[in-house]
Amino acid sequence: MNGRGQIILGIVIVAAALAAPLVFPAFRAQIAMLWIMVLFALTWDILGGQTGYNTFGNIIFFGTGMYAAAVFQRDGGFDYFPGLFIGMGLGAVISVVLAAVLGSMILRMRGHYFAIATLGLGIAAGEIASGWNFIGAGSGMSPPLFPGAPGVSYIFFGYLFFGLALITFLILAWVYRTRFGLALNAIRDNEDKAEAMGLKTDTYKIAAWMLAALFLGLCGGAAGNMLGFIDPRDTAFAGATFGVWMVLMAILGGKGTLWGPVLGAFVFHVTQEILWTHLLGWQRVALGLIIVGIVVFFPQGILGWARTRWPERFGHRVETP
């Protein structure tokens, strides 16, 4: 897709996103969750798609931001909205620091070793939170109530998450065009050669994970307030659901691209909602079969398949005999 096409598509998406909560009031909660899914996919793709390091540990930063914001709102003494936004910022800062510390320890690993290490970190985070009384332990924690009707809260959080997803998208679109983005792609293509050419690969990998942690920390702080209850295993550090969905959405749309994770998040979330509505009890089985079919028949994702099928529509020149 050329630059003009991307601009037109972006305008259409922004207009639809602003109108959707007002046009479809019965689906405000689902619309807000859609933008969380988009942010999940975009942030996972920074390390998983652009850098080639498949991680299952990004859920740590989402849960950290969620708990940090809730604790600050509980103990900070601020009104709801100042406490929410300051708490989101605090959660983002803590998540970035955590990414720097953890990244310096495990990002020297490669391949399956790194993926397994991040999976273990996510599980460990849930267990630690389940035993920490300061944040409610296994009983969970309830953030402050939104000062308004439930319908109004979903409008507010829907626009908030859309704004976060849009900012994330625009920043990543800029980052991927810079030397930093090229360095991430060089690590993905051949890390040994990149190191031989003098590229400090560990530094770039840690910075990429810190960038993902920044947006996930912000998102987690707001998500805890929208959901209304924080469970350490099923909400904050939900590796079996949110943690896996991040990976699936990016792969589904086409990892290593800018629009692929966005497309994958849309398709995954809409499909999931349809299955949960019409196949209650079998929705996970059906969703799993669909995912397997996509991976088998569209290994490059939906966007990768479309680029192969219609290369001229994505700016590739096709020579004809």
Buried (B, 14 or more C-beta within 10 A) or exposed (E): BEEEEEEEEBEEBEEEBEEBBEEEEEBBBBBBBBBBBBBBBBBBBBBBBBBBBBBBBBBBBBBBBBBBBBBBBBEBEBEBEEBBBBBBBBBBBBBBBBBBEBBBEBBEBEEEEBBEBBBBBBBEBBEEBBEEEEBBEEEBBBBBEBEEEEEEBBBBBBBBBBEBBBEBBEBBBEBBEEEBBEBBBBBBEEBEEBBEEEBEBBEBBBBBBBBBBBBBBBBBBBBBBBBBEBBBBBBBBBBBEBBBBBBBBBBBBBBBBBBBBBBBBBBBBEBBBEBBEEEEEEBEEBBEEBBEEBEEEBEBBBBBBBBEEEEEEBEEEEEEE
